[in-house]
Amino acid sequence: TEVRKLESMRRDFVANVSHELRTPVAAVISAAETLRDGAVRDEEAAPRFVDIVMRNAERLQRLIEDLLELSRIESREVKLKPETVDVEPLARGVFAMVQDRAARKRVALEVDAGEGAKALTGDRRALEQILINLVDNAVKYCSEGAKVSVRTRPSERGWVLSVSDTGPGIAESHLKRIFERFYRVDTGRSRDLGGTGLGLAIVKHLSEALGGSVEVESRLGQGSTFNVAIPRGA
């Protein structure tokens, strides 16, 4: 039974990857063929088709990078190095990566590190990658004028690192599957915005690699909060 389950998972994964690759590859081929057939000499059309090639090549690059990252985590190739991490500068560094997009949408970014957050222990790269994925998602799907917040609070076992937004929220029917690879709440919009469908799966696996877990609280129209539980000495 376990072998059949694993084989089914493998088939589903290959099918999902193939599906995700097919669309950008087809777009690149189509645009390249159009340029080859004469559009390259059209001063008005050529930049548009070059832009199509660039956008879809970048999408392929993001997908490949996320697949490799997920593979490294699942095969335990990622070697965690516990150290004391100050959450506030870590969060502000992540904010700098999304600042331009947030500014265009007038999305406010704030961090409330909380008491004792300078003493959070964990692998810096893993914590940064978790924050990058959660903050990037929040900014990506928020509407104009929303707010994205990073907070920490002590818990019985260690710490909870939270990323909250005042965006559209997620329907309850999606919450149980949202950390699955390639699962999307809004497939069309996610692809349009450059999502690979792997960001939350990476968050889940990194949280577990730290000895913790991740959960989401959300309601339609009331925003979302992703809580990453991190044990002491992670």
BAFI-3210 file (N, C-alpha, C; in Angstrom, 3 decimals, decimal comma, padded with zeros to 6 digits):
// residues 234
n [1|2|3|4|5|6|7|8|9|10|11|12|13|14|15|16|17|18|19|20|21|22|23|24|25|26|27|28|29|30|31|32|33|34|35|36|37|38|39|40|41|42|43|44|45|46|47|48|49|50|51|52|53|54|55|56|57|58|59|60|61|62|63|64|65|66|67|68|69|70|71|72|73|74|75|76|77|78|79|80|81|82|83|84|85|86|87|88|89|90|91|92|93|94|95|96|97|98|99|100|101|102|103|104|105|106|107|108|109|110|111|112|113|114|115|116|117|118|119|120|121|122|123|124|125|126|127|128|129|130|131|132|133|134|135|136|137|138|139|140|141|142|143|144|145|146|147|148|149|150|151|152|153|154|155|156|157|158|159|160|161|162|163|164|165|166|167|168|169|170|171|172|173|174|175|176|177|178|179|180|181|182|183|184|185|186|187|188|189|190|191|192|193|194|195|196|197|198|199|200|201|202|203|204|205|206|207|208|209|210|211|212|213|214|215|216|217|218|219|220|221|222|223|224|225|226|227|228|229|230|231|232|233|234]
n.u [000,835|001,912|003,927|002,382|001,098|003,263|004,085|001,872|001,997|004,383|003,676|001,691|003,229|005,061|003,220|002,145|004,433|005,067|002,808|003,034|005,369|004,714|003,109|004,692|006,869|005,627|004,783|007,230|008,307|006,361|006,511|009,185|009,146|007,446|009,004|011,170|009,903|009,642|008,721|010,759|011,818|009,970|009,467|007,566|006,225|008,246|009,547|007,448|007,139|009,660|009,542|007,606|009,059|011,087|009,598|008,424|010,655|011,845|009,861|010,109|012,676|012,229|010,528|012,179|014,202|012,692|011,837|014,299|015,100|013,082|013,559|016,120|015,533|013,697|015,281|016,995|019,353|019,834|021,683|021,158|022,079|021,994|021,576|021,667|019,154|018,188|015,072|013,942|015,819|016,144|013,566|013,250|015,152|014,010|011,711|012,892|013,363|010,869|009,951|009,594|007,430|005,489|005,278|004,200|001,637|000,799|001,067|001,480|004,293|005,176|006,970|006,832|008,690|008,630|008,968|012,067|012,696|015,154|016,537|015,750|016,239|017,555|018,006|019,416|019,222|017,090|014,978|014,902|014,189|011,650|010,300|010,618|009,049|006,477|005,999|006,320|004,203|002,031|002,196|001,914|-000,722|-002,342|-004,687|-004,740|-003,471|-003,378|-002,091|000,866|002,208|004,877|005,358|006,508|006,113|006,411|006,063|004,815|006,620|008,606|008,916|006,630|006,450|004,909|003,184|001,090|-001,708|-003,891|-005,426|-007,495|-008,203|-008,741|-010,786|-012,419|-012,524|-010,178|-008,104|-007,061|-005,502|-003,618|-000,861|000,100|002,137|002,053|-000,599|-003,151|-005,063|-006,299|-005,907|-005,448|-004,890|-002,681|-000,699|-000,533|000,604|003,074|003,513|004,783|003,553|004,813|005,821|004,548|004,700|007,445|007,783|006,388|007,975|010,476|009,806|009,195|011,692|013,049|012,087|009,599|006,352|003,769|000,874|-002,267|-004,466|-007,459|-010,028|-012,517|-012,350|-011,228|-008,510|-005,329|-003,363|-000,262|001,196|004,213|005,531|008,274|010,517|012,436|015,938|016,006]
n.v [-001,206|001,250|001,547|001,779|004,150|005,958|005,732|006,763|009,393|010,161|010,041|012,014|014,235|014,427|014,862|017,331|019,012|018,840|020,044|022,641|023,473|023,402|025,604|028,128|027,328|026,863|029,476|030,836|029,514|030,121|032,957|033,265|032,020|033,747|036,074|035,145|034,741|037,239|039,323|040,368|042,446|044,352|047,316|048,046|045,720|043,890|044,464|043,719|040,954|040,082|040,764|038,917|036,543|037,012|037,291|034,756|033,119|033,942|033,057|030,284|029,990|030,684|028,596|026,330|026,923|026,847|024,182|022,853|023,817|022,758|020,047|019,788|020,319|018,273|016,015|016,298|017,668|020,228|021,765|022,631|025,375|026,229|029,378|032,485|034,697|037,905|039,055|041,456|043,032|041,004|040,685|043,255|043,240|041,386|042,826|044,822|043,497|043,277|045,797|047,624|046,546|046,553|049,293|050,209|049,235|050,504|049,154|048,742|047,930|046,350|045,628|043,944|043,038|042,195|041,311|039,996|038,927|039,151|037,019|034,730|031,448|029,729|028,459|030,829|031,204|029,496|030,644|033,138|032,385|031,344|033,681|035,260|033,879|033,959|036,730|037,739|036,410|037,538|040,281|040,031|039,094|040,853|043,591|047,036|049,421|047,774|046,058|044,513|042,488|041,484|039,519|038,461|036,180|034,845|031,347|028,321|026,297|027,629|029,884|031,879|032,811|035,142|036,040|038,404|039,652|042,149|041,376|039,775|037,378|033,788|031,197|028,806|026,218|025,870|025,828|023,456|022,362|024,120|024,089|022,181|020,967|022,833|023,487|025,833|028,660|030,491|029,753|030,941|033,662|033,395|032,359|034,460|036,387|035,400|033,282|030,118|028,047|026,607|027,877|027,899|025,213|024,959|026,605|025,053|022,672|023,683|024,734|022,374|021,158|022,737|021,730|022,537|023,821|024,918|026,916|028,181|030,918|032,166|034,128|034,823|038,043|039,065|038,958|037,181|035,062|033,605|031,319|030,397|027,977|027,769|025,792|026,106|026,365|025,518]
n.w [000,000|000,802|-001,125|-003,444|-002,844|-002,796|-005,447|-006,744|-005,789|-006,998|-009,725|-009,793|-009,121|-011,277|-013,343|-012,532|-012,581|-015,302|-016,396|-015,344|-016,602|-019,275|-020,206|-020,012|-021,650|-024,116|-024,645|-024,931|-027,193|-029,138|-029,252|-030,039|-032,551|-033,915|-033,932|-035,453|-037,879|-038,955|-037,314|-035,830|-037,224|-037,034|-035,589|-033,743|-032,882|-032,166|-029,552|-027,845|-028,201|-027,436|-024,767|-023,907|-024,191|-022,257|-019,815|-019,534|-019,551|-017,170|-015,432|-015,775|-014,725|-012,007|-011,273|-011,619|-009,742|-007,352|-007,377|-007,144|-004,635|-002,985|-003,396|-002,266|000,417|001,078|000,695|002,709|002,279|002,955|005,290|008,494|010,547|013,647|015,198|017,020|016,179|015,196|014,769|013,751|012,000|010,127|009,046|007,970|005,990|004,256|003,585|002,047|-000,315|-001,494|-001,666|-003,853|-005,348|-003,346|-002,855|-005,260|-005,036|-002,827|-000,398|002,989|004,996|007,953|011,005|014,043|016,351|018,997|022,498|023,486|020,986|019,835|020,644|019,374|018,287|015,555|012,181|010,170|007,346|006,682|008,146|006,914|004,305|004,739|005,572|003,242|001,326|002,537|002,975|000,376|-000,952|000,445|-000,233|-002,979|-003,403|-002,059|-002,040|-003,216|-000,871|001,334|004,320|005,465|007,929|010,085|012,868|016,131|018,839|022,152|022,886|024,432|023,811|022,463|020,017|018,068|014,816|012,880|009,890|008,734|006,838|005,427|003,350|000,779|001,979|002,518|001,370|003,480|002,457|001,085|002,908|004,072|002,125|001,284|001,653|-000,012|-002,705|-005,655|-005,302|-005,767|-004,819|-006,516|-009,576|-012,192|-011,579|-009,906|-011,628|-013,448|-011,817|-011,454|-009,732|-008,528|-007,298|-005,372|-003,176|-000,573|000,069|000,369|002,613|004,525|004,608|005,408|007,908|009,275|009,110|010,883|013,162|013,807|012,907|010,590|010,344|009,099|009,446|008,329|006,804|004,399|003,072|005,353|005,596|006,140|008,273|008,739|010,793|012,094|014,026|016,119|017,771|020,851|020,475|017,833]
ca.u [000,000|002,812|004,591|001,385|000,881|004,431|004,056|000,818|002,531|005,386|002,970|001,037|004,262|005,543|002,143|002,056|005,607|004,912|001,761|003,566|006,396|004,178|002,603|005,763|007,665|004,838|004,788|008,564|008,429|005,471|007,067|010,433|008,779|006,896|010,149|011,931|009,149|009,605|008,369|011,983|012,084|008,852|009,894|006,493|005,862|009,396|009,724|006,363|007,428|010,861|009,062|006,952|010,142|011,742|008,708|008,227|011,958|011,982|008,939|010,748|013,792|011,692|010,000|013,320|014,845|011,840|011,887|015,592|015,083|012,214|014,251|017,203|014,944|013,098|016,341|017,811|020,651|019,980|022,277|020,754|023,083|021,302|022,259|020,749|018,716|017,389|014,012|013,610|016,613|015,882|012,311|013,437|015,890|013,016|010,878|013,632|013,249|009,534|009,567|009,111|006,081|004,602|005,073|003,289|000,272|000,594|000,972|002,347|005,051|005,570|007,480|006,703|009,495|008,187|009,954|012,941|012,853|016,572|017,123|015,167|017,298|017,188|018,880|019,105|018,793|015,760|014,013|014,788|013,446|010,246|009,760|010,561|007,887|005,222|005,820|006,129|002,824|001,102|002,226|001,464|-002,166|-003,077|-005,204|-004,106|-003,706|-003,387|-000,964|001,505|002,920|005,652|005,384|006,941|005,634|006,866|005,077|005,204|007,784|009,631|008,465|005,748|006,743|003,660|003,063|-000,341|-002,060|-005,284|-005,856|-008,835|-008,479|-008,795|-011,977|-012,129|-012,380|-008,802|-007,096|-006,426|-004,621|-002,845|000,581|000,466|002,868|001,298|-001,999|-003,395|-006,421|-006,764|-004,876|-005,142|-004,264|-001,365|000,247|-000,359|001,458|004,402|003,635|005,157|002,750|005,680|006,296|004,027|005,257|008,798|007,599|006,013|009,096|011,505|009,303|009,360|013,136|013,442|011,455|008,346|005,202|003,146|-000,588|-002,832|-005,786|-007,945|-011,446|-012,737|-012,582|-010,643|-007,070|-004,751|-002,185|000,491|001,941|005,284|005,966|009,702|010,894|013,716|017,098|015,769]
ca.v [000,000|002,406|001,652|002,308|005,562|006,710|005,745|007,710|010,732|010,434|010,329|013,321|015,272|014,548|015,477|018,738|019,713|018,917|021,033|023,967|023,817|023,451|026,922|029,085|026,839|027,130|030,926|031,193|028,993|030,891|034,305|033,146|031,722|034,977|036,948|034,553|034,854|038,600|040,343|040,957|043,684|045,269|048,096|048,139|044,394|043,136|044,553|043,006|039,519|039,880|040,824|037,628|035,569|037,303|037,003|033,315|032,544|034,214|032,156|028,964|030,040|030,624|027,252|025,417|027,222|026,358|022,722|022,445|024,118|021,771|018,759|019,808|020,251|016,946|015,005|016,674|018,209|021,532|021,604|023,738|025,851|027,058|030,553|033,502|035,552|039,078|039,003|042,739|043,301|039,941|041,050|044,477|042,824|040,771|043,932|045,536|042,726|043,436|047,189|048,274|046,061|047,025|050,734|050,402|048,914|051,224|048,168|049,093|046,817|046,663|044,529|044,082|041,883|041,705|041,147|038,829|038,373|039,141|035,765|033,593|030,562|028,939|028,623|032,144|031,096|028,884|031,649|034,160|031,811|031,286|035,045|035,703|033,273|034,417|038,168|037,913|035,993|038,514|041,492|039,661|038,887|041,936|044,673|048,327|050,011|046,753|046,081|043,215|042,603|040,365|039,603|037,285|036,116|033,615|030,284|027,361|025,515|028,460|031,136|031,850|033,862|035,316|037,000|038,703|040,662|042,596|041,106|039,231|036,174|032,497|030,424|027,670|024,989|025,763|025,909|022,168|021,932|025,259|023,834|021,140|021,419|023,249|023,833|027,272|029,100|031,112|029,283|031,914|034,865|033,026|032,272|035,814|037,138|034,795|032,259|028,769|027,042|025,823|028,696|027,472|023,879|025,209|027,094|023,901|021,756|024,352|024,802|021,034|020,929|023,448|021,052|023,223|023,598|026,141|026,869|029,405|031,359|033,098|034,178|035,680|039,446|039,477|038,761|035,881|035,030|032,360|031,183|029,388|027,645|027,411|025,399|026,620|025,601|024,915]
ca.w [000,000|000,879|-002,423|-004,386|-002,489|-003,249|-006,908|-007,112|-005,526|-008,024|-010,976|-009,645|-009,131|-012,659|-014,119|-012,141|-013,100|-016,758|-016,663|-015,028|-017,582|-020,635|-020,602|-020,355|-022,779|-025,320|-024,879|-025,434|-028,561|-030,007|-029,434|-030,802|-033,935|-034,487|-034,196|-036,560|-039,125|-039,463|-036,315|-035,286|-037,973|-036,766|-034,424|-032,756|-032,365|-031,648|-028,091|-027,147|-028,223|-026,601|-023,387|-023,646|-023,981|-020,979|-018,685|-019,390|-019,166|-015,737|-014,743|-015,780|-013,790|-010,646|-011,048|-011,463|-008,461|-006,272|-007,413|-006,592|-003,208|-002,342|-003,464|-001,265|001,758|001,281|000,757|003,864|001,868|003,592|006,612|009,347|011,503|014,643|015,734|017,538|015,076|015,537|013,772|013,127|010,792|009,154|008,377|007,182|004,795|003,363|003,089|000,999|-001,561|-002,090|-001,452|-005,073|-005,648|-002,277|-003,049|-006,399|-004,596|-001,571|000,688|004,120|005,567|009,320|011,805|015,489|016,753|020,299|023,573|023,438|019,642|019,456|021,115|018,676|017,808|014,384|011,036|009,590|005,951|006,657|008,614|005,869|003,180|005,185|005,517|001,847|000,679|003,136|002,727|-001,064|-001,237|001,016|-001,075|-004,320|-003,499|-001,389|-002,869|-002,932|000,441|002,394|005,242|005,723|009,209|010,626|014,336|016,887|020,219|022,803|023,072|025,479|023,356|021,845|019,423|016,904|013,841|012,134|008,794|008,579|005,842|005,426|001,978|000,522|002,756|001,816|001,730|004,360|001,668|000,567|003,959|004,362|001,030|000,789|001,728|-000,964|-003,882|-006,837|-005,038|-005,866|-004,534|-007,755|-010,495|-013,234|-011,021|-009,390|-012,750|-013,990|-010,914|-011,431|-008,692|-008,985|-006,605|-004,487|-002,061|000,731|000,341|000,884|003,988|005,358|004,798|006,205|009,283|009,849|009,249|012,110|014,298|014,108|012,039|010,106|010,225|008,540|009,896|007,319|006,452|003,242|003,358|006,634|005,607|006,494|009,154|008,716|012,047|012,065|015,379|016,122|019,130|021,372|020,033|016,512]
c.u [000,866|003,512|003,642|001,125|002,025|004,462|003,007|001,287|003,545|004,718|002,313|002,062|004,776|004,497|002,037|003,220|005,486|003,902|002,283|004,602|005,808|003,795|003,721|006,622|006,941|004,852|006,127|008,714|007,595|006,031|008,332|010,144|008,246|008,014|010,947|011,240|008,941|009,319|009,600|012,323|010,977|009,153|008,820|006,208|007,018|009,568|008,660|006,653|008,697|010,459|008,375|008,008|010,784|010,872|008,554|009,526|012,197|011,066|009,506|011,894|013,298|011,187|011,135|014,007|014,017|011,831|013,185|015,642|014,256|012,881|015,361|016,647|014,439|014,152|017,324|019,226|020,904|020,484|021,963|021,855|022,401|022,176|021,209|020,439|017,869|016,340|013,818|014,477|016,417|014,626|012,490|014,252|014,966|012,117|011,565|013,500|011,914|009,072|008,979|007,688|005,080|004,277|004,094|001,836|-000,109|000,328|001,968|003,004|005,487|006,058|007,335|007,391|009,105|009,333|010,759|013,207|014,288|017,215|016,503|016,298|016,796|018,194|018,489|018,569|017,387|014,698|013,810|013,956|011,954|009,611|009,631|009,305|006,577|004,967|005,568|004,708|001,822|001,026|001,610|-000,066|-003,000|-003,596|-004,498|-004,479|-003,724|-002,157|-000,450|002,387|003,674|005,733|005,969|006,330|006,144|005,727|005,597|006,477|008,898|009,061|007,448|006,088|005,524|003,817|001,573|-000,537|-003,533|-005,874|-007,214|-009,193|-008,620|-010,023|-011,579|-011,868|-010,955|-007,765|-006,362|-005,405|-003,600|-001,326|001,020|001,223|001,917|-000,176|-002,151|-004,849|-007,053|-005,706|-004,463|-004,399|-002,861|-000,339|000,512|000,610|002,841|004,594|003,979|004,291|003,552|006,095|005,833|004,478|006,665|008,725|007,296|007,213|010,229|011,079|009,493|010,839|013,680|012,842|010,116|007,239|004,676|001,642|-001,073|-004,208|-006,279|-009,448|-011,601|-013,060|-011,927|-009,147|-006,644|-003,576|-001,554|001,386|002,940|005,758|007,412|010,102|012,217|014,853|016,923|017,015]
c.v [001,251|002,640|002,246|003,780|006,428|006,814|006,728|009,153|011,134|010,805|011,705|014,453|015,507|015,237|016,969|019,552|019,901|019,990|022,455|024,422|024,092|024,866|027,916|028,639|027,127|028,616|031,379|030,751|029,824|032,286|034,264|032,876|032,971|035,960|036,444|034,771|036,293|039,678|041,022|042,275|044,726|046,028|048,191|046,795|043,684|043,252|043,775|041,512|039,186|039,879|039,513|036,559|035,766|036,907|035,507|032,590|032,759|033,318|030,738|028,916|029,930|029,226|026,259|025,649|026,694|024,834|022,211|022,679|023,082|020,398|018,685|019,650|018,840|015,848|015,283|017,116|019,585|021,318|022,832|024,077|026,774|028,203|031,516|034,493|036,698|039,240|040,330|043,058|042,241|040,286|042,278|044,193|042,181|041,853|044,665|044,827|042,947|044,890|047,850|047,852|046,554|048,505|051,001|050,152|049,636|050,245|048,546|047,835|047,190|045,416|044,883|042,865|041,346|041,479|039,863|038,271|038,402|037,806|034,542|032,752|029,732|029,157|029,907|032,026|030,513|029,887|032,738|033,644|031,699|032,667|035,546|035,168|033,817|035,895|038,418|037,531|037,043|039,764|041,196|039,640|039,954|042,945|045,978|048,835|049,020|046,900|044,653|043,370|041,319|040,549|038,329|037,353|034,819|032,615|029,313|026,611|026,369|029,779|030,878|033,070|033,973|036,338|037,173|039,710|041,006|042,421|040,441|038,006|034,945|031,739|029,183|026,385|024,790|025,548|024,586|021,774|022,984|025,041|022,701|021,739|021,665|023,547|025,345|027,571|029,671|030,842|030,344|033,117|034,562|032,975|033,643|036,628|036,512|033,730|030,899|027,689|026,207|026,583|028,215|026,057|024,012|025,703|025,934|023,000|022,391|024,455|023,461|020,694|021,616|022,795|021,650|022,872|024,943|025,909|028,195|029,658|032,384|032,995|035,134|037,103|039,955|039,201|037,373|036,067|033,647|032,342|030,049|029,169|027,144|027,045|026,030|025,710|024,973|024,972]
c.w [000,000|-000,460|-003,450|-004,124|-003,000|-004,768|-007,421|-006,907|-006,592|-009,342|-010,928|-009,742|-010,553|-013,526|-013,816|-012,699|-014,610|-017,132|-016,432|-016,050|-018,958|-021,076|-020,913|-021,529|-024,093|-025,665|-025,455|-026,892|-029,539|-030,302|-030,280|-032,282|-034,639|-034,824|-035,400|-037,899|-039,590|-038,450|-035,734|-035,989|-037,791|-035,474|-033,343|-032,101|-031,664|-030,137|-027,314|-027,093|-027,426|-025,128|-022,993|-023,365|-022,617|-019,797|-018,466|-019,067|-017,673|-014,922|-014,672|-014,783|-012,348|-010,315|-010,801|-010,116|-007,293|-006,218|-006,802|-005,081|-002,455|-002,314|-002,418|000,149|002,040|001,387|001,884|003,489|002,481|005,010|007,461|010,351|012,504|015,136|016,262|016,426|015,627|014,429|013,035|011,906|009,710|008,345|007,497|005,913|003,768|002,770|001,940|-000,352|-002,262|-002,073|-002,697|-005,401|-004,612|-002,465|-004,182|-005,997|-003,299|-000,406|001,776|004,678|006,973|010,038|013,276|016,100|018,124|021,260|023,399|022,059|019,139|019,801|020,455|018,083|016,634|013,278|010,303|008,164|005,857|007,082|007,561|004,695|003,508|005,062|004,082|001,169|001,224|002,846|001,242|-001,472|-000,767|000,146|-002,443|-004,423|-002,791|-002,403|-002,475|-001,546|001,590|003,291|005,449|006,963|009,537|012,137|014,930|018,276|020,833|022,904|024,124|025,102|022,788|021,368|018,326|016,048|012,925|011,017|008,525|007,462|005,964|004,030|001,895|001,348|001,874|002,296|002,527|003,580|001,151|001,660|004,205|003,309|000,618|000,826|000,800|-002,143|-005,045|-006,566|-005,044|-005,548|-005,794|-008,810|-011,515|-012,695|-010,522|-010,507|-013,341|-013,150|-010,745|-010,363|-009,264|-008,347|-005,622|-003,232|-000,703|001,076|000,902|002,320|004,929|005,636|005,600|007,667|009,982|010,032|010,497|013,361|014,668|013,145|011,561|009,975|009,654|009,158|008,885|007,160|005,286|003,679|004,629|006,724|006,050|007,442|009,085|009,962|011,957|013,503|015,324|017,551|019,560|020,885|018,680|015,652]
res [t|e|v|r|k|l|e|s|m|r|r|d|f|v|a|n|v|s|h|e|l|r|t|p|v|a|a|v|i|s|a|a|e|t|l|r|d|g|a|v|r|d|e|e|a|a|p|r|f|v|d|i|v|m|r|n|a|e|r|l|q|r|l|i|e|d|l|l|e|l|s|r|i|e|s|r|e|v|k|l|k|p|e|t|v|d|v|e|p|l|a|r|g|v|f|a|m|v|q|d|r|a|a|r|k|r|v|a|l|e|v|d|a|g|e|g|a|k|a|l|t|g|d|r|r|a|l|e|q|i|l|i|n|l|v|d|n|a|v|k|y|c|s|e|g|a|k|v|s|v|r|t|r|p|s|e|r|g|w|v|l|s|v|s|d|t|g|p|g|i|a|e|s|h|l|k|r|i|f|e|r|f|y|r|v|d|t|g|r|s|r|d|l|g|g|t|g|l|g|l|a|i|v|k|h|l|s|e|a|l|g|g|s|v|e|v|e|s|r|l|g|q|g|s|t|f|n|v|a|i|p|r|g|a]
***
